[in-house]
Amino acid sequence: MLHLFYSSSSFDFPLSLSVETLHVDPKLTSASASFQACQSEKHLGQFYTLPSAHFRPLFPHGLPYRYQQQVKTFNEACFMVRPPALEVISYLKKADYSKPALRYLFYGVKGSGKTMSLCHAVHFCYTQGWVVLHIPDAHLWVKNCKELLPSSYNSARFDQPLQATTWLRNFRTTNEHLLSQIKTKRRYVWTKRESTDEGRPLGELVNQGISRVKSSSDVVGALMKDLRLQSSQPGADFRLVVAVDGVNALWGRSTIKKENKSVDLEELTLIHNLKKLMKNDWTGGAIITTLSQTGSLYTPKSAYLPQELLGETGFDSMDPFIPVSVPNYSEKEFESAYLYYLDRKWLQHPQSRTEDGKKELSFLSSKNPSMLDRICGFL
Amino acid sequence: MAASCVRTVGSFLGKCGNCSSSLNTVTSQLSRQVLSRQICVSTALKKNLAAGGPEKFTVEFIQKQVEEFDIGKRHLANMMGEDPENFTQEDIDRSIAYLFPSGLFEKKARPLMKHPEEIFPKQRAVQWGADGRPFHFLFYTGKQSYYSLMHKLYSKILNIEKHQDRMRAKGLFSQDTKEISLDTSRWLTKEELEVLLVETISSNNYDRFIQLMERLLSMPYCNMEEEFVLHYRRPLEARSKKQMVPVPERDDKGVAFSTSDGRRKTSNSSVVLRDCGSGRITVNGQEYLHYFPVLQDREQLMFPLQFMGLLGRFDLQCTVSGGGRSSQAGALRLAISRALLSFLSEGEQETMRQAGLLTPDPRVRERKKPGQEGARRKFTWKKR
């Protein structure tokens, strides 16, 4: 079911809830058509629900924790249509995929909705049938690593088996229907006895990585290389979207220690392969990323601009990219979010339903989405 | 030893009228007298210094102190490089504070240099002559200056009545003569009257004095004695302060704005409240969500505006320094309420005052006392 919550365009709200819903035929193809219909600018500020058939596979990882809890509470996943995401989606629609991949970067203050915009764009790509390579948080790969093995492929580097296997599992859930169709292009030898031949479906590669934990990071690297090569070819029938949240972790510092010596980022296989992906030397896809200060190491709390968070090296390697700023809610968006909470009966306090209460909420949260969510949490 | 102290102090500043040095000089004089007479006087006739009461300063002594003070003043002016002729008491205070910086908290314990009139308490000169006969006719009442004052006052009343009779006889008697303006002054208190008369009076005496004064003032032609009456009145301090409402100005775009300050504990804040129509807030140049991550502080800022129902109307530009998170929020709240006053009517200002938004919070950190662990917490009590 596709619901559209309308917020009235003018500012004089009737206090009673004026929420209209549109019921649409739930088949996937028509849903994708009407989904596309509601991505235009007319629907700015309105919420649309993700069909649960899409939600489960697409976002096993990658959504902010509070949002996941909200989805569980409300039993539905609603995204708000906001200008940054719409902008990226429009570029994705118009882009020429025979040229090198375009890089998009969402940036903004803490809690302004960068990850959500990323997920919105990823969902769009998913509905278009692209292969989604979604890394939920690159910061998780550079800190709190429990196991570090020397890499089997290149002895100078270190592997992170646990993180790699979890990611592979999630990747499999997301792209299940496509993995059987895509074939490997090269032969990979894992150990003396195990190898994956050319022409095998990618699903086998992924399963190999999940079952053989020791070589999972190498599997990840191989997967990335393969997908990159394949999407670049002119006869490819799929497109690749690489979505990385917290991309500034790739060029920051790490807190992983090996024998009391801090590990350099170049020595981690996962990070190394990801950086290779980030370079736009491949075609037939897009790279969508976000900056994140919350998980980043050794950065001041007030930094949110690309230059501050990416650093010199990061900025140079990401250059050229399309920066998309994600601001706090505008008046209209704020009212829409407020109406949504009212509709879901999330705001229980009697005063929160008044006009004054709305003004108070707007003031206290200063129209920051995450702040609003936190404040409404206990109302 | 006392003598050597006196000599060093004297050489330092040319004998400024310092109380301690005067004490030293007095004791040194006495000790010199004792030393010089030590051969003749026996121990039985040694003076009991405590029985004399408070120290009595002779007139010559006071005069000498005054001369020393003047000389010291000129020396000080020379030292500070200023004009000795026009060296006022304020300049003296400033120079002493500069030359002898003191960290003592009690202001009265710091070094001072004032005219001997202010330092030495006024004492009455000897009231009787060489033959033992007192000068004043009311000496044997015990409170001669008080009773002489009462007599003078009564004679003035009689004068006024005589004047009234004369005017009535001439037919020029009129009730509406010029009244003495008594609004801006108050009567002398009992302590001030005692200081003026240089003798102690009882409360009964004081009441009688005030009654007589009131009687004088009730008569129609009292403006004859206006100067005399005003001598016994002191001006009142600034009357009950009405809250100074900051004046709203208009800046170049025609937007009305008002500025005000606020303080709480050790924080100082200043707020510029603009009447734009957006609800944007900037604190020290940063976003206010970033500066006050805690909800409680933001609620404090919101309260004045929400109370008056003017939430979305104003634009705030705040600067705050000092103190901690909570006191900065409190200081800003006070500043916002004060700035808001200029945009409100009288009744609304009154409601704000009643809500306690305009009262500066007097609570400051209490001092830690010796013998205790904190301001109130005592050390652990051990029975043995």
Contacts between the chains, C-beta under 8 A, distances in Angstrom:
chain1	res1	chain2	res2	distance
A	109	B	287	7.0
A	109	B	289	7.8
A	109	B	290	7.3
A	301	B	290	7.7
A	302	B	286	7.1
A	302	B	290	6.2
A	356	B	306	7.4
A	356	B	309	6.9
A	356	B	311	7.6
A	359	B	306	7.7
A	359	B	311	4.2
A	359	B	312	5.6
A	360	B	302	6.6
A	360	B	306	5.9
A	360	B	311	6.8
A	362	B	279	6.9
A	362	B	311	7.7
A	362	B	312	7.3
A	363	B	279	6.0
A	363	B	298	7.7
A	363	B	302	5.2
A	363	B	305	7.5
A	363	B	306	7.5
A	363	B	311	5.5
A	363	B	312	7.8
A	364	B	295	6.7
A	364	B	298	5.2
A	364	B	299	6.7
A	364	B	302	6.2
A	365	B	289	7.8
A	366	B	281	7.3
A	366	B	287	7.3
A	366	B	288	6.3
A	366	B	289	4.3
A	366	B	298	7.9
A	368	B	289	5.7
A	371	B	289	6.4
A	375	B	295	6.9
